Amino acid sequence: RILVVDDEPDIVALVVYHLAKAGYKVSSASTGTDALALAKRDRPSLVVLDLMLPGMSGFDVLGKLREE
């Protein structure tokens, strides 16, 4: 399971498409808050994380993921 986090829909669509085509189960989020909720629910093995997110930066998301 891979979680893709980015606020640019075109980038998310492209990354999700190629990962799914390669056989991965992929979920996506456009905000840090949504990413944390999905990570808690899905427990991804890998997170592709944009650093420039609205509201909560990718660094903040990473810090919270590491805490958990």
Protein Blocks (a to p, Z undefined) as FASTA:
>chain_A
ZZdddfbfklmmmmmmmmmmnopacdddfbfklmmmmmmmnopabdcddfbdghiafklm
mmmmmmZZ
